[in-house]
Amino acid sequence: MVIPKAHSENIFDVSDSDLAAVTCTVKKIADIYNRRLGIKNLQIINSSGAEAQQDVFHLHFHIVPRKSGDGQDIKWTDESQLSEKLAESLKNILQ
């Protein structure tokens, strides 16, 4: 897990410089996992907000080694109206 020293509740609250430092640290750890432990598959997880399943309200990133059959599958459900919602959101962003 990578946690910035300065408190930020989530991705919306963190400064650009702190987020850049945390992201660089995540990359360094991923490289160490790869070089020293031979880990070739990782999942990097951050949840921001209670409805996104954030339960510790201090920004952090999990670096999770993964392998086939490890039982840690994240399943995405298909929301039939998602394409329409995303298209509308994109249109609003670009205005």
C-alpha positions in Angstrom: 0.0 0.0 0.0 1.2 3.5 -0.8 0.0 6.4 1.3 1.0 10.0 1.0 2.4 11.7 4.2 0.1 14.7 3.8 -3.5 13.9 4.5 -5.9 13.9 1.5 -9.2 12.2 1.8 -9.3 10.9 -1.7 -8.3 11.5 -5.3 -10.4 14.7 -5.5 -8.7 16.2 -2.4 -5.0 15.5 -3.2 -2.6 18.1 -4.6 -1.1 17.5 -8.0 2.4 17.3 -6.6 1.4 14.8 -3.9 -0.4 12.6 -6.4 2.6 12.7 -8.7 4.9 11.6 -5.9 2.6 8.8 -4.9 2.2 7.6 -8.5 6.0 7.6 -8.9 6.3 5.5 -5.7 3.7 3.1 -6.9 5.8 2.6 -10.1 9.0 2.1 -8.1 7.3 -0.6 -6.0 5.9 -2.3 -9.1 9.4 -2.3 -10.6 10.9 -3.8 -7.5 8.1 -6.5 -7.5 9.0 -7.3 -11.1 12.8 -7.2 -10.8 13.3 -8.9 -7.4 10.3 -11.1 -7.2 9.5 -11.9 -10.8 5.9 -10.6 -10.4 4.6 -9.8 -13.9 0.9 -9.1 -13.0 -0.3 -6.4 -10.7 -3.6 -4.7 -9.9 -3.3 -1.1 -8.6 -6.4 -0.1 -6.7 -7.8 3.1 -5.4 -11.3 3.8 -4.2 -12.4 7.4 -3.8 -15.7 8.0 -2.0 -17.9 5.8 0.1 -20.1 4.7 -2.8 -16.8 3.6 -4.5 -16.2 1.3 -1.5 -13.6 3.6 0.1 -13.6 2.6 3.8 -10.4 4.4 5.0 -10.7 8.1 4.2 -7.1 8.8 3.6 -5.9 8.5 0.0 -4.0 5.3 -0.6 -3.2 2.8 -3.4 -3.1 -0.9 -3.0 -0.5 -2.7 -5.2 -1.7 -6.3 -5.5 0.2 -9.1 -7.1 -2.1 -11.2 -9.2 -2.1 -14.6 -10.7 -4.7 -16.8 -12.5 -7.0 -18.5 -10.0 -6.1 -16.3 -7.0 -9.8 -15.7 -6.2 -9.5 -12.0 -6.2 -11.4 -11.3 -9.4 -13.1 -7.9 -9.6 -16.3 -8.4 -11.6 -17.7 -5.4 -13.6 -21.4 -5.6 -14.2 -22.8 -4.5 -17.5 -25.2 -1.6 -17.1 -27.3 -1.4 -20.2 -27.6 2.4 -20.1 -24.0 3.0 -19.4 -23.0 3.9 -23.0 -25.7 6.6 -23.1 -24.7 8.0 -19.7 -21.0 8.2 -20.7 -21.8 9.8 -24.1 -23.9 12.5 -22.3 -21.2 13.0 -19.7 -18.6 13.4 -22.4 -20.8 15.9 -24.2 -21.1 18.0 -21.1 -17.4 17.9 -20.4 -16.5 19.1 -23.9 -18.9 22.0 -23.8 
